[in-house]
Amino acid sequence: MQLPGRILRGATALIASTLLFCASAGVARAEEGSSVYDPWEPMNRGIFAVNEFADRYFIQYLAMGYDALLPDPLESGIRNVFENGRLPITFTNNLLQLKILGAVEEIIRFGLNTTVGIGGLFDAAADAGLPSNNEDFGQTLGTWGVPPGPFLMLPALGPSNIRDGLGLATDTATLAYSFFLPFWVNAALTGGNLIGTRSLAIEVIRENRESAFDLYLFTRNAYMANRASRVHDEDQSDAPAETDEDLYYFDDEEDQEW
């Protein structure tokens, strides 16, 4: 990996670690399942506004063009290739959560999708009844008892929190193949994946914008509820609604969108 890539990854990990330290040294935080702790709301709303502006006037049109140009099977294939490349993340975090069966299933999934699925273009494992145990380091920290910490809106990436921000930095470093690619290739792949993911949520995000009274609160609460459900391996379709907000649950493919 080129020097700019090392600098970018090092800065990301440093920022995440610093934020985690600040959170642990601050006042008491809300636990999972209670009201969202959002002491940085003014800053978060500012970042959210910038994200929204970029999405409304630029990114969504890229996503719409991507969706219009590529046939649905090809879109799904590209998405599957990226998901297949997440094996180091899903396998490692299943092990860290002592989900041995899940880790074994991820290895089998990778083998099936890489061979029968032609390099991951097709999710042959899911067709065979073996869906992904989609674990990440943020979920691992949650199962270890680390609270989510303050809510944090990330530029471009959307909603997160201190725990998930640190998890994201760690998961990124886990993708071993990215260390051998030039920085511009990593950036292009990341951008392409984000555009592809955004194209899957065009209608959902449009409906959310039209129906939410406060889109920032809607996004914040939906994200935090989704992540709490995933940490506790809960079926999100059975999750109770929040008492203070109308709350919908993002699917896994949309829980990193704004």
GUDOZA-620692 format. One line per field, with one value per residue: x, y, z of N, C-alpha, C in turn; residue in one letter. Coordinates in pm, 1 decimal. Layout:
BEGIN
neast	[X,...]
nnorth	[Y,...]
nup	[Z,...]
caeast	[X,...]
canorth	[Y,...]
caup	[Z,...]
ceast	[X,...]
cnorth	[Y,...]
cup	[Z,...]
type	[A,...]
END
This chain:
BEGIN
neast	[83.7,45.4,211.7,24.1,-207.7,-139.8,-114.5,-377.5,-522.8,-394.2,-455.8,-733.7,-766.6,-643.2,-807.0,-1047.4,-969.3,-904.0,-1153.8,-1292.1,-1156.1,-1217.1,-1490.7,-1504.6,-1397.7,-1575.4,-1899.9,-2157.6,-2290.3,-2565.2,-2717.6,-2744.4,-3054.2,-3186.4,-3271.4,-3122.9,-2790.7,-2671.1,-2467.0,-2326.7,-2496.4,-2541.3,-2304.6,-2325.0,-2565.1,-2485.2,-2293.5,-2463.3,-2631.0,-2455.0,-2393.5,-2650.5,-2696.8,-2494.0,-2580.7,-2844.6,-2803.3,-2600.6,-2482.9,-2707.6,-2789.6,-2575.0,-2607.9,-2859.2,-2797.4,-2612.0,-2782.6,-2955.9,-2790.7,-2672.8,-2776.9,-3002.1,-2912.0,-2633.0,-2570.1,-2631.5,-2440.8,-2196.6,-2223.5,-2226.4,-1964.6,-1813.7,-1915.8,-1829.0,-1558.9,-1538.3,-1477.3,-1246.7,-1330.7,-1590.3,-1537.4,-1332.1,-1463.5,-1679.0,-1533.7,-1420.5,-1646.6,-1699.8,-1855.8,-1838.8,-1954.1,-2065.2,-1828.8,-1717.4,-1916.7,-1886.5,-1641.3,-1711.7,-1906.6,-1748.7,-1586.9,-1780.7,-1898.7,-1680.4,-1602.2,-1829.6,-1991.1,-1853.2,-1620.5,-1757.4,-1957.6,-2211.9,-2433.4,-2399.5,-2392.0,-2595.8,-2813.4,-2795.4,-2893.5,-2738.2,-2698.6,-2518.3,-2337.0,-2335.3,-2115.0,-1942.5,-1670.0,-1768.0,-2005.3,-1886.4,-1747.0,-1972.3,-2088.7,-1898.9,-1957.0,-1903.8,-2031.1,-2232.4,-2160.2,-2145.1,-2364.6,-2259.0,-2222.6,-2084.4,-1879.8,-1978.7,-1999.2,-2213.8,-2452.6,-2326.5,-2153.0,-1938.5,-1831.1,-1888.6,-1751.5,-1483.2,-1487.3,-1529.6,-1287.1,-1112.6,-1213.6,-1166.7,-888.7,-861.3,-912.6,-712.5,-628.0,-646.1,-419.7,-234.1,-296.6,-284.4,-338.2,-525.3,-671.2,-792.0,-950.2,-1117.8,-1252.8,-1382.8,-1546.2,-1701.4,-1834.6,-1987.2,-2154.2,-2288.3,-2421.2,-2579.1,-2748.1,-2920.9,-3095.2,-3254.4,-3537.1,-3624.6,-3488.4,-3589.0,-3861.2,-3836.0,-3742.4,-3966.0,-4157.4,-4057.8,-4069.7,-3858.2,-3575.7,-3314.1,-3337.2,-3489.5,-3310.1,-3094.3,-3211.6,-3314.1,-3081.1,-2937.7,-3115.0,-3119.1,-2851.7,-2831.9,-3007.9,-2869.5,-2633.9,-2734.4,-2828.7,-3097.0,-3415.1,-3502.2,-3752.0,-3918.6,-3868.4,-3947.7,-4132.0,-4001.9,-4082.0,-4079.3,-4043.2,-4152.3,-4040.1,-3843.4,-3682.2,-3371.1,-3259.7,-2983.2,-2833.1,-2874.9,-2808.2,-2587.8,-2631.2,-2734.1]
nnorth	[-118.9,225.4,522.7,744.3,594.4,455.7,672.1,771.1,554.1,533.8,784.6,763.7,554.4,675.9,900.6,770.9,629.2,841.0,968.6,763.5,755.2,1011.6,981.7,784.2,920.4,1114.5,1237.3,1027.2,777.6,699.6,380.0,86.3,60.1,254.6,607.8,789.0,893.8,1200.6,1421.1,1585.4,1706.0,1958.7,1976.3,1729.5,1764.2,1962.4,1826.5,1633.1,1794.5,1879.2,1629.8,1562.8,1767.1,1710.1,1459.2,1499.6,1669.5,1565.7,1296.1,1123.4,1142.7,1031.3,773.8,713.2,721.0,513.2,303.3,311.3,257.8,9.1,-325.5,-499.0,-764.2,-738.1,-528.4,-655.0,-855.6,-713.5,-604.4,-842.9,-932.5,-745.3,-803.8,-1064.9,-1021.9,-934.8,-1136.0,-1160.0,-981.0,-1068.9,-1336.4,-1310.9,-1156.5,-1319.2,-1523.8,-1375.7,-1323.6,-1569.2,-1726.8,-1994.2,-2171.1,-1985.9,-1870.7,-2088.6,-2127.6,-1893.8,-1938.8,-2156.3,-2031.9,-1844.4,-2016.7,-2146.5,-1927.1,-1816.1,-2014.1,-2178.4,-1955.2,-1795.3,-1620.3,-1469.6,-1329.1,-1435.1,-1517.0,-1797.5,-1944.8,-1843.5,-1917.5,-2184.0,-2204.4,-2086.9,-1817.0,-1505.5,-1455.6,-1169.2,-1009.1,-745.9,-540.9,-342.6,-459.5,-672.6,-541.6,-448.0,-690.0,-757.4,-589.5,-319.1,3.3,196.4,465.5,824.0,937.4,974.1,1156.0,1086.7,1239.6,1194.4,908.1,881.1,797.0,695.7,581.8,622.2,371.1,217.8,367.5,324.4,52.7,46.9,155.5,-45.9,-271.2,-189.6,-197.6,-469.1,-573.7,-728.8,-736.9,-477.2,-345.9,-393.9,-259.8,33.4,367.1,519.4,322.6,190.4,405.0,445.6,199.1,199.7,427.9,349.3,128.4,251.5,414.2,214.9,84.5,295.9,318.8,109.8,198.8,406.4,460.8,407.9,599.3,832.2,812.4,821.1,1082.1,1223.5,1151.4,1175.0,1374.2,1506.4,1461.8,1418.9,1325.2,1099.0,944.3,915.8,777.5,548.0,428.2,375.7,202.8,-9.0,-96.4,-173.3,-389.0,-562.3,-609.0,-757.0,-972.5,-975.3,-1026.6,-792.6,-741.6,-796.6,-606.2,-360.2,-53.5,279.4,496.2,770.1,849.5,803.3,517.5,350.8,57.8,21.7,-184.6,-420.0,-343.7,-76.1,44.8,198.6,422.2,766.4]
nup	[0.0,-71.3,63.1,116.4,166.5,401.2,574.5,573.3,685.9,933.1,1044.8,1059.6,1246.6,1466.8,1517.3,1580.5,1811.7,1981.8,2008.7,2137.7,2381.4,2479.9,2511.4,2711.7,2921.1,2976.1,3087.9,3237.2,3021.0,2800.7,2821.0,2607.4,2444.2,2588.9,2581.8,2311.2,2340.9,2276.8,2287.6,2116.6,1939.1,1797.3,1636.1,1504.1,1364.5,1188.7,1030.4,929.5,775.6,575.5,461.3,368.9,182.4,-5.4,-83.3,-182.4,-402.7,-554.3,-497.7,-498.5,-762.3,-897.3,-801.1,-908.9,-1181.2,-1191.0,-1122.9,-1338.9,-1558.6,-1514.8,-1534.8,-1313.5,-1229.2,-1266.3,-1091.9,-848.5,-859.9,-845.1,-592.2,-444.7,-486.2,-340.0,-85.7,-56.2,-36.5,219.9,392.2,577.7,777.4,864.4,936.5,1134.3,1332.6,1401.9,1527.1,1740.3,1885.7,1978.6,1818.4,1685.0,1501.5,1326.0,1223.9,1089.0,899.3,751.5,625.5,465.0,309.5,171.8,20.7,-141.8,-276.6,-408.1,-584.4,-703.7,-720.7,-895.9,-833.1,-650.0,-772.0,-772.4,-509.9,-414.0,-182.1,-18.8,-174.8,-131.8,116.5,316.4,463.3,522.0,827.5,934.5,1085.8,1260.9,1390.9,1556.9,1650.9,1783.2,1993.0,2126.4,2215.9,2397.4,2599.3,2572.8,2576.1,2339.8,2336.1,2267.9,2008.9,1670.3,1383.1,1079.4,829.9,495.9,536.7,710.5,975.7,1298.7,1591.9,1881.4,1949.4,1717.2,1531.3,1602.0,1557.0,1279.8,1182.9,1267.0,1130.3,867.7,858.1,873.6,626.7,442.4,172.3,82.9,164.5,-23.3,-244.6,-451.3,-323.4,-468.5,-597.5,-382.6,-292.0,-514.4,-528.3,-280.0,-306.2,-527.4,-420.5,-221.1,-376.6,-518.1,-306.2,-220.8,-437.1,-400.9,-216.6,-300.7,-326.7,-65.6,94.1,-21.8,49.4,328.0,363.0,286.1,474.2,735.6,1026.5,1152.8,999.9,1079.5,1349.4,1298.8,1140.3,1318.3,1543.9,1420.3,1324.3,1565.7,1695.9,1516.3,1528.3,1798.8,1797.2,1628.4,1772.2,1984.8,1851.3,1768.7,1613.9,1387.7,1289.3,1495.6,1677.5,1924.9,1884.3,1921.6,2193.1,2177.7,1918.3,1580.3,1440.4,1208.2,1084.5,943.6,676.9,660.2,440.4,429.6,666.2,698.7,563.0,513.2]
caeast	[0.0,123.2,221.0,-101.5,-301.3,-99.9,-147.3,-522.3,-564.9,-343.0,-534.1,-866.6,-757.0,-610.0,-926.7,-1142.9,-919.3,-916.7,-1294.6,-1329.7,-1100.5,-1296.7,-1621.3,-1490.9,-1359.8,-1681.3,-2007.6,-2219.9,-2352.3,-2686.7,-2695.3,-2818.8,-3196.0,-3245.9,-3270.9,-2994.2,-2703.6,-2627.3,-2417.9,-2267.6,-2603.2,-2519.1,-2202.9,-2380.4,-2663.6,-2411.0,-2238.6,-2577.9,-2677.4,-2360.0,-2417.9,-2777.4,-2677.9,-2415.6,-2659.8,-2959.7,-2767.3,-2490.0,-2465.7,-2826.0,-2794.1,-2478.9,-2670.6,-2965.9,-2731.4,-2556.7,-2894.9,-3013.8,-2696.8,-2639.3,-2890.8,-3010.4,-2823.1,-2494.4,-2560.3,-2626.8,-2313.7,-2091.1,-2244.8,-2185.7,-1817.9,-1766.6,-1951.8,-1741.4,-1428.3,-1542.4,-1451.6,-1161.6,-1407.1,-1697.1,-1477.0,-1262.3,-1556.4,-1749.3,-1444.4,-1406.9,-1771.1,-1710.7,-1955.8,-1753.6,-2032.2,-2073.2,-1699.4,-1705.6,-2009.8,-1829.6,-1539.6,-1783.2,-1968.4,-1644.5,-1548.0,-1888.4,-1918.8,-1562.3,-1595.5,-1958.9,-2042.1,-1765.3,-1550.8,-1846.5,-2062.1,-2339.8,-2434.4,-2436.8,-2409.1,-2731.1,-2904.9,-2787.2,-2947.3,-2633.3,-2682.5,-2401.6,-2341.1,-2271.1,-2064.3,-1834.4,-1602.1,-1857.4,-2090.3,-1801.9,-1729.6,-2099.9,-2107.0,-1803.6,-2008.9,-1867.6,-2150.0,-2213.8,-2105.5,-2223.7,-2394.5,-2162.6,-2249.8,-1957.5,-1885.5,-1993.6,-2039.1,-2343.3,-2466.7,-2241.1,-2129.8,-1796.6,-1794.8,-1891.4,-1644.2,-1361.5,-1504.7,-1510.9,-1143.8,-1050.8,-1256.3,-1097.9,-752.8,-867.2,-918.1,-570.3,-596.9,-639.2,-284.3,-147.9,-348.9,-254.5,-439.5,-632.5,-756.2,-874.0,-1048.9,-1214.8,-1335.1,-1469.3,-1647.5,-1792.6,-1918.9,-2083.6,-2254.3,-2369.2,-2508.3,-2677.9,-2846.4,-3017.7,-3183.4,-3306.5,-3677.5,-3639.2,-3443.7,-3684.9,-3980.2,-3801.1,-3736.1,-4101.3,-4244.0,-4000.8,-4088.8,-3721.4,-3499.2,-3195.0,-3377.4,-3530.9,-3190.2,-3018.3,-3278.3,-3321.8,-2948.6,-2902.4,-3200.0,-3072.2,-2725.6,-2860.0,-3067.7,-2766.7,-2543.2,-2801.1,-2878.9,-3242.4,-3487.9,-3546.7,-3894.3,-3991.0,-3823.9,-4054.4,-4116.7,-3963.6,-4196.0,-4073.8,-4029.5,-4189.3,-3909.0,-3836.1,-3554.3,-3301.0,-3202.4,-2837.8,-2772.1,-2899.8,-2786.8,-2477.8,-2669.5,-2795.0]
canorth	[0.0,347.6,604.1,812.0,498.9,433.0,792.3,777.4,452.5,570.5,897.9,714.3,480.6,769.9,978.4,682.8,601.3,964.4,987.2,663.6,799.8,1126.2,931.9,712.0,1014.5,1213.0,1209.7,895.4,764.1,618.8,239.8,36.6,40.1,374.6,718.5,806.9,995.4,1281.8,1548.9,1663.2,1722.9,2070.4,1937.1,1619.8,1819.7,2032.2,1724.7,1573.2,1888.8,1872.1,1501.0,1570.7,1854.0,1635.1,1348.1,1548.9,1739.8,1503.2,1151.8,1047.6,1139.5,928.5,644.7,691.8,687.2,379.2,210.3,310.9,203.9,-130.3,-414.5,-542.4,-876.8,-692.9,-456.0,-754.3,-924.9,-626.1,-600.8,-972.6,-940.1,-669.4,-877.5,-1181.5,-973.5,-902.7,-1256.4,-1139.3,-910.9,-1152.1,-1453.9,-1270.9,-1110.5,-1436.5,-1588.1,-1291.5,-1336.2,-1711.8,-1788.5,-2083.5,-2218.6,-1874.0,-1856.2,-2199.9,-2100.8,-1789.1,-2003.1,-2234.9,-1933.7,-1789.4,-2119.1,-2165.9,-1808.5,-1792.8,-2117.9,-2190.8,-1820.4,-1727.4,-1508.3,-1392.3,-1259.4,-1491.6,-1563.0,-1938.7,-1996.4,-1807.3,-2003.0,-2317.3,-2196.8,-2048.1,-1671.7,-1454.3,-1407.8,-1041.9,-949.7,-649.5,-518.2,-265.7,-557.3,-747.7,-459.0,-446.9,-816.8,-755.4,-499.5,-179.4,79.9,263.8,599.6,928.2,927.5,1049.5,1161.3,1091.2,1296.4,1100.9,773.4,885.2,778.3,601.0,620.9,607.0,229.6,172.3,436.7,247.1,-74.4,69.0,170.1,-177.2,-356.6,-145.6,-249.6,-615.1,-610.6,-740.6,-711.1,-334.1,-298.1,-418.8,-182.2,176.2,447.2,562.0,206.3,176.6,513.1,421.8,84.7,242.6,517.1,270.5,46.9,340.8,452.6,97.1,65.8,404.9,293.6,12.5,261.6,530.8,480.9,408.9,728.4,932.6,801.2,869.2,1228.3,1278.2,1116.8,1205.5,1510.4,1554.9,1356.7,1390.3,1238.2,972.7,870.4,883.9,675.8,424.1,368.0,323.8,87.4,-116.9,-149.0,-243.0,-517.5,-649.4,-648.6,-858.6,-1076.8,-974.0,-1015.4,-653.7,-734.0,-808.4,-502.2,-267.6,84.4,377.8,567.5,913.4,878.8,700.9,461.8,240.5,-10.8,8.6,-314.5,-420.7,-275.1,66.5,100.0,293.1,536.2,876.4]
caup	[0.0,-82.1,182.8,150.5,224.6,540.3,650.9,587.8,780.9,1064.9,1094.8,1094.1,1372.8,1572.8,1547.6,1647.8,1945.8,2060.7,2040.2,2236.3,2509.2,2525.8,2555.7,2837.2,3025.8,2992.2,3181.1,3216.8,2890.3,2796.7,2788.2,2493.9,2467.5,2645.2,2487.6,2244.9,2399.7,2163.1,2340.1,2008.3,1841.1,1702.7,1538.4,1423.5,1270.7,1084.0,940.2,862.7,674.0,463.7,396.2,298.9,65.6,-103.7,-134.2,-259.6,-525.6,-627.1,-482.3,-539.9,-908.1,-935.0,-770.6,-1006.4,-1306.8,-1171.5,-1125.8,-1473.1,-1656.1,-1489.6,-1509.8,-1173.6,-1197.2,-1257.2,-965.3,-740.8,-869.5,-792.1,-447.2,-390.5,-487.0,-224.1,35.2,-49.6,7.7,363.2,471.6,695.7,880.7,920.1,999.3,1256.6,1436.2,1452.9,1622.8,1859.1,1962.0,2010.9,1732.6,1607.2,1387.5,1232.4,1158.0,994.1,790.1,666.8,541.1,363.7,219.1,85.2,-74.8,-239.2,-359.6,-490.1,-687.7,-771.2,-744.0,-993.1,-772.2,-564.1,-848.0,-731.7,-370.9,-422.0,-46.7,25.4,-251.5,-71.8,252.3,410.1,460.3,593.8,965.7,903.2,1208.9,1247.7,1518.9,1642.9,1717.4,1876.1,2112.6,2196.7,2286.9,2509.3,2700.9,2548.3,2536.9,2210.5,2348.4,2201.9,1866.1,1591.0,1239.2,1007.7,695.4,384.1,576.5,775.2,1121.0,1368.2,1730.8,1911.6,1941.7,1578.2,1460.1,1627.2,1488.2,1136.4,1158.4,1284.9,1019.7,746.7,865.4,862.3,485.5,410.9,32.2,55.5,193.5,-138.1,-356.1,-443.6,-253.1,-559.5,-623.0,-262.3,-290.1,-620.5,-488.7,-170.1,-362.3,-610.4,-332.5,-155.9,-477.6,-542.6,-190.2,-221.3,-542.9,-350.9,-118.3,-358.2,-292.0,80.4,145.7,-67.8,133.7,461.9,358.1,273.4,586.6,866.9,1076.2,1171.4,934.8,1160.1,1459.9,1238.9,1101.2,1439.9,1624.8,1343.1,1322.9,1697.4,1723.3,1430.0,1580.0,1924.2,1760.8,1571.2,1880.7,2066.2,1761.4,1772.6,1488.2,1384.8,1258.9,1620.2,1769.7,1960.5,1838.3,2020.9,2248.7,2152.7,1776.4,1484.4,1409.3,1115.3,1096.0,817.3,646.9,670.3,328.2,437.4,798.6,697.0,480.5,585.4]
ceast	[87.8,116.0,92.2,-204.0,-268.9,-136.8,-296.9,-571.3,-517.4,-421.5,-673.4,-865.1,-729.1,-730.6,-1026.7,-1099.3,-933.6,-1061.0,-1340.7,-1278.1,-1181.9,-1432.0,-1610.3,-1456.7,-1469.3,-1783.7,-2069.5,-2295.4,-2477.8,-2651.6,-2776.1,-2964.8,-3262.8,-3236.2,-3130.0,-2916.5,-2638.5,-2578.4,-2360.0,-2370.4,-2581.6,-2416.5,-2256.9,-2481.7,-2594.8,-2353.7,-2350.7,-2628.8,-2585.4,-2379.2,-2545.1,-2765.7,-2604.3,-2498.5,-2772.8,-2918.6,-2653.4,-2494.5,-2587.0,-2837.9,-2690.9,-2539.0,-2780.6,-2907.3,-2673.0,-2666.9,-2954.1,-2922.4,-2672.0,-2765.4,-2885.7,-2919.3,-2676.2,-2472.4,-2546.8,-2493.4,-2199.1,-2100.4,-2197.0,-2034.1,-1760.4,-1796.2,-1861.6,-1602.8,-1422.3,-1516.0,-1360.4,-1237.0,-1508.4,-1640.6,-1413.8,-1359.8,-1648.4,-1663.9,-1435.0,-1531.9,-1799.3,-1826.0,-1881.3,-1827.7,-2043.1,-1944.0,-1680.0,-1796.3,-1955.9,-1721.5,-1606.7,-1847.3,-1864.0,-1603.0,-1652.7,-1901.1,-1800.1,-1554.0,-1726.1,-2014.3,-1955.2,-1705.3,-1638.3,-1955.1,-2201.5,-2329.2,-2484.6,-2462.7,-2548.6,-2835.2,-2907.2,-2836.3,-2845.9,-2610.7,-2564.3,-2432.9,-2265.8,-2229.5,-1953.0,-1779.0,-1683.5,-1951.2,-2010.8,-1779.9,-1857.4,-2122.9,-2009.9,-1847.3,-1970.5,-1992.7,-2125.4,-2147.6,-2191.0,-2248.5,-2299.3,-2201.1,-2117.1,-1974.0,-1887.1,-2047.3,-2171.4,-2340.5,-2374.2,-2245.7,-1984.0,-1752.0,-1787.9,-1785.7,-1510.9,-1368.8,-1480.9,-1363.3,-1073.0,-1086.9,-1185.8,-955.9,-749.0,-868.9,-776.4,-538.1,-579.7,-500.5,-191.3,-195.2,-308.1,-370.5,-555.0,-725.0,-848.4,-985.9,-1158.3,-1308.2,-1432.6,-1581.4,-1749.3,-1886.7,-2025.1,-2193.5,-2346.7,-2466.7,-2617.5,-2785.9,-2953.1,-3122.3,-3248.4,-3448.9,-3697.4,-3601.4,-3538.5,-3811.4,-3954.1,-3798.3,-3875.9,-4184.0,-4190.3,-4024.6,-3953.9,-3629.9,-3373.5,-3229.3,-3418.9,-3410.2,-3111.4,-3081.6,-3289.1,-3187.7,-2915.8,-2986.1,-3154.9,-2945.2,-2744.9,-2918.3,-2962.5,-2667.2,-2603.1,-2861.8,-3030.1,-3298.4,-3548.7,-3695.0,-3978.8,-3955.7,-3935.8,-4027.1,-4074.7,-4086.1,-4196.3,-4063.1,-4096.5,-4059.7,-3922.8,-3697.3,-3493.3,-3257.7,-3052.0,-2773.4,-2786.5,-2858.0,-2664.0,-2506.9,-2727.3,-2926.6]
cnorth	[124.6,428.6,679.4,719.5,471.8,551.7,799.9,678.0,485.9,684.5,853.2,642.4,574.6,851.4,893.8,654.8,723.0,988.4,888.3,703.4,915.1,1080.1,865.0,805.7,1116.0,1172.5,1076.1,892.7,681.3,476.7,202.7,19.1,159.9,486.0,741.1,920.4,1073.5,1418.3,1640.8,1694.4,1842.2,2036.1,1827.9,1670.1,1895.2,1935.3,1658.9,1663.2,1886.3,1741.4,1504.2,1654.8,1778.4,1522.8,1395.6,1602.0,1674.8,1350.4,1074.6,1040.1,1041.2,790.1,612.8,655.8,547.1,275.0,199.3,241.4,54.5,-213.1,-467.6,-662.0,-834.8,-613.3,-552.2,-827.2,-843.2,-618.2,-730.6,-986.5,-864.8,-744.0,-999.5,-1142.3,-935.4,-1024.4,-1231.4,-1071.8,-1004.6,-1273.9,-1416.9,-1232.6,-1221.2,-1509.5,-1508.3,-1295.0,-1481.0,-1778.6,-1879.8,-2134.3,-2109.5,-1856.0,-1966.3,-2175.7,-1993.3,-1845.4,-2082.7,-2141.6,-1880.8,-1890.7,-2140.1,-2047.1,-1781.4,-1892.0,-2125.2,-2053.6,-1735.3,-1600.6,-1421.6,-1318.2,-1307.0,-1541.7,-1706.4,-1995.9,-1964.6,-1891.6,-2144.5,-2318.0,-2158.1,-1897.0,-1627.5,-1421.9,-1274.9,-968.4,-850.5,-618.3,-429.9,-357.6,-638.8,-670.1,-455.4,-574.9,-828.8,-658.5,-353.8,-103.3,156.2,400.0,700.8,897.7,1017.8,1041.4,1180.4,1156.5,1185.9,964.7,769.3,852.0,671.5,635.6,592.3,461.7,181.3,242.5,366.0,112.8,-62.1,80.7,36.0,-270.9,-320.0,-199.9,-401.2,-661.6,-614.2,-702.6,-563.0,-276.6,-314.6,-343.7,-37.0,252.8,482.9,445.6,181.8,280.4,489.6,306.6,122.8,331.8,442.7,186.1,131.6,383.7,335.0,70.1,171.5,380.2,194.8,76.5,389.2,557.8,490.3,544.6,840.1,930.9,851.1,1021.8,1290.0,1257.7,1160.4,1351.5,1578.6,1445.3,1321.2,1295.4,1100.6,885.7,826.0,767.8,542.6,352.6,302.8,201.8,-33.7,-180.0,-222.8,-380.3,-613.8,-695.8,-763.9,-970.5,-1089.5,-968.7,-876.8,-639.7,-743.6,-699.0,-405.3,-128.9,173.0,452.9,713.9,948.5,768.4,647.3,345.9,182.0,-27.5,-135.5,-304.1,-341.8,-124.2,127.0,187.1,413.7,645.5,911.1]
cup	[0.0,47.0,214.1,212.1,369.6,627.1,677.3,692.1,921.9,1126.6,1136.9,1227.7,1489.2,1614.6,1624.8,1790.4,2036.6,2101.7,2146.3,2374.1,2565.5,2579.9,2691.3,2951.9,3054.4,3094.8,3147.8,3085.9,2900.4,2759.1,2665.9,2533.5,2531.3,2542.3,2433.7,2309.8,2286.9,2210.9,2233.1,1900.6,1748.0,1594.9,1445.5,1321.2,1157.1,981.7,861.1,750.5,551.9,386.6,312.4,171.6,-44.5,-165.4,-225.0,-396.6,-604.4,-619.0,-530.5,-692.9,-963.7,-913.9,-870.2,-1143.1,-1303.5,-1185.1,-1266.2,-1574.9,-1639.1,-1469.0,-1367.2,-1142.6,-1183.3,-1129.4,-849.0,-741.3,-812.5,-640.6,-382.3,-385.1,-367.0,-94.4,52.6,0.8,154.0,451.3,591.8,811.0,946.6,992.8,1133.5,1366.5,1485.4,1555.6,1752.0,1946.7,2000.7,1936.3,1634.1,1483.4,1280.9,1155.9,1053.1,874.1,696.8,574.5,429.2,261.0,120.5,-20.6,-183.3,-333.6,-451.7,-605.6,-766.8,-807.8,-834.0,-932.6,-684.5,-638.5,-809.7,-588.6,-368.2,-283.3,6.1,-47.0,-195.5,72.2,356.9,402.2,545.8,739.1,968.0,1030.1,1178.1,1385.4,1612.5,1719.0,1819.1,2005.2,2194.8,2274.6,2403.5,2619.5,2684.2,2504.7,2407.5,2221.2,2276.1,2054.9,1789.9,1444.0,1165.9,870.9,590.4,425.9,651.1,923.0,1175.8,1516.9,1760.6,1895.9,1796.6,1493.5,1478.1,1555.9,1338.9,1101.5,1167.5,1170.2,890.2,742.2,847.5,717.8,429.0,267.0,3.5,83.2,73.8,-262.6,-341.4,-378.6,-345.6,-594.3,-504.3,-260.1,-393.7,-584.9,-377.8,-220.9,-445.6,-528.1,-263.9,-253.5,-506.7,-429.5,-187.1,-326.3,-498.6,-260.7,-170.1,-311.7,-141.2,137.9,101.6,19.1,274.8,465.9,354.7,399.6,722.9,904.8,1096.3,1119.7,1013.5,1274.3,1409.4,1207.4,1223.2,1515.9,1551.9,1341.7,1456.5,1733.1,1641.5,1485.8,1711.9,1896.2,1708.1,1677.2,1960.7,1982.0,1766.6,1632.0,1483.3,1353.7,1384.0,1718.6,1799.4,1909.3,1952.8,2069.0,2209.7,2005.3,1696.4,1427.7,1313.4,1125.0,958.5,799.5,656.3,558.6,339.0,569.8,807.2,609.8,566.2,520.9]
type	[M,Q,L,P,G,R,I,L,R,G,A,T,A,L,I,A,S,T,L,L,F,C,A,S,A,G,V,A,R,A,E,E,G,S,S,V,Y,D,P,W,E,P,M,N,R,G,I,F,A,V,N,E,F,A,D,R,Y,F,I,Q,Y,L,A,M,G,Y,D,A,L,L,P,D,P,L,E,S,G,I,R,N,V,F,E,N,G,R,L,P,I,T,F,T,N,N,L,L,Q,L,K,I,L,G,A,V,E,E,I,I,R,F,G,L,N,T,T,V,G,I,G,G,L,F,D,A,A,A,D,A,G,L,P,S,N,N,E,D,F,G,Q,T,L,G,T,W,G,V,P,P,G,P,F,L,M,L,P,A,L,G,P,S,N,I,R,D,G,L,G,L,A,T,D,T,A,T,L,A,Y,S,F,F,L,P,F,W,V,N,A,A,L,T,G,G,N,L,I,G,T,R,S,L,A,I,E,V,I,R,E,N,R,E,S,A,F,D,L,Y,L,F,T,R,N,A,Y,M,A,N,R,A,S,R,V,H,D,E,D,Q,S,D,A,P,A,E,T,D,E,D,L,Y,Y,F,D,D,E,E,D,Q,E,W]
END
